[in-house]
Amino acid sequence: MPIDPKGLRSLLHAELDRLPDKYLSIARQMLLEIQMQLLLENLDAAADAARRFSLLMPGRVAKAIAEHRAAHPCHR
């Protein structure tokens, strides 16, 4: 049974509001894991696109790193 995303969002908010305090840190950790998974999926897609356009060639990567380091020197 499909649920409207707006309705589901409201339902999740209500469920979080009723969650006992001792479980809030666990809920937060689970949400962070979901966010991490989304970021990894986006990163994978971006890396795949970069490979298709030959943007991840070793020489190009080394040059980009060298340019970044020159523009942002480490302070030791």
Secondary structure by P-SEA (a helix, b strand, c coil): ccccaaaaaaaaaaaaaaccccaaaaaaaaaaaaaaaaaaaaaaaaaaaaaaaccccaaaaaaaaaaaaaaccccc
